Every structure is written in structure tokens, then in C-alpha cells.
């Protein structure tokens, strides 16, 4: 079986630790539940991601070199 998360077109997905998550939530003045969602079944998620975790996704961008977005893992 092919590991989709290792494909060159899939951006980097990382689970945020609690300290980094608090920094992000304070920076944007939001709650965890205000973040866009990503399903736990998404094949790009790291194996250690659980429901309730926040994922940092780092994508290549033409305008900013790298774009960072955050997603809340849901069922």
C-alpha cells in the first residue's frame, strides 16, 4: 500500500504541542474550536494525531515562500 503522507505534493503536517498551540490561539485571539477542521481519517495526517489535536500544515507558497495553516482534528 502507498503511504500518501510521503508523497512530494502532500504538505508537511505536524501535531502542535500545548505550548505552541497556546501561542497560536493567543496570536489569533481564537479558541481551538474556531479553527478549520480536518478529519482523523485524512491520509495525510501523522499517525500520532488524535481527535482534538491541532495540526500545523506548512505549504509552499508563490507569494510568501511558505504558508502555515492550522486544523483541528475531528472524528
C-alpha positions as CSV (number, residue, x, y, z in Angstrom):
1,X,0.0,0.0,0.0
2,X,1.2,3.5,-0.8
3,X,1.9,6.0,2.1
4,X,0.1,9.1,0.9
5,X,1.7,11.3,3.5
6,X,5.1,10.7,2.0
7,X,4.1,11.9,-1.5
8,X,6.1,15.0,-2.6
9,X,2.9,17.0,-3.3
10,X,1.5,16.5,0.2
11,X,2.5,19.4,2.5
12,X,4.2,18.8,5.9
13,X,1.7,18.0,8.7
14,X,2.8,18.3,12.3
15,X,1.0,17.9,15.6
16,X,1.3,21.1,17.7
17,X,2.4,20.7,21.3
18,X,0.4,22.5,24.0
19,X,2.8,25.4,24.4
20,X,2.9,26.2,20.6
21,X,-0.9,25.8,20.4
22,X,-1.4,28.4,23.2
23,X,0.8,30.8,21.3
24,X,-1.2,30.3,18.1
25,X,-4.5,30.7,19.8
26,X,-3.4,33.9,21.6
27,X,-1.9,35.3,18.4
28,X,-5.2,35.0,16.5
29,X,-7.4,35.6,19.6
30,X,-9.4,32.4,18.9
31,X,-10.4,29.2,20.7
32,X,-9.4,25.8,19.5
33,X,-12.9,25.1,18.2
34,X,-12.7,28.2,15.9
35,X,-10.0,26.5,13.8
36,X,-10.9,24.9,10.5
37,X,-11.4,21.1,10.8
38,X,-9.6,18.1,9.3
39,X,-11.0,14.5,9.6
40,X,-9.0,11.9,11.5
41,X,-9.3,9.6,8.5
42,X,-7.4,12.1,6.3
43,X,-4.5,10.0,5.0
44,X,-2.0,13.0,5.2
45,X,-2.3,13.2,9.0
46,X,0.6,11.8,11.1
47,X,-0.1,8.5,12.8
48,X,0.2,10.1,16.3
49,X,-2.6,12.7,15.6
50,X,-5.7,12.1,17.7
51,X,-9.1,13.8,17.8
52,X,-8.8,17.1,19.5
53,X,-5.2,17.7,18.4
54,X,-4.2,20.7,16.3
55,X,-2.2,20.2,13.1
56,X,0.2,22.7,11.6
57,X,0.3,22.4,7.9
58,X,3.3,24.0,6.1
59,X,2.7,24.5,2.3
60,X,4.9,26.1,-0.3
61,X,3.6,29.4,-1.5
62,X,4.4,31.5,-4.5
63,X,3.9,34.8,-2.6
64,X,5.2,34.1,0.9
65,X,7.6,31.2,0.3
66,X,5.8,29.2,2.9
67,X,2.2,29.3,4.2
68,X,1.3,27.9,7.6
69,X,-2.3,26.9,8.4
70,X,-3.8,25.1,11.4
71,X,-6.5,22.5,11.5
72,X,-8.4,20.8,14.4
73,X,-8.6,17.0,14.1
74,X,-12.2,15.8,14.4
75,X,-13.9,12.4,14.1
